[in-house]
Amino acid sequence: MDALVAGATQKLEALEAALYGLKQVRGRFTSEDELITAEVNSEGALVALTLAEAATSVPPAELAEAIVTACRQAAESAGQQRSSVIATLNESFVPGPDSARD
């Protein structure tokens, strides 16, 4: 019974750690020219967009494309971080070699 409770406690702690980790995920990308910085959360929602003053001299269509690219890169970064959190969670649910005897 103790092993069962310990296993359940361990899984609960792993779930709580994953939830906390997912809340901490932030994908951030700054363009090479440092005109644009985009930041997204774990769900890929844009939470911050910073444009350097020099961005006002960039043609609107070019600036729009650069903003979309920065957002996409930030979302990819957040996605990688999220995948890492989920992979860690999945590993905690894989039975160990001793669990076959329980």
Helices and strands as residue ranges (DSSP letters): H 2-24, E 26-30, E 36-41, E 46-51, G 53-57, H 60-92, G 97-100
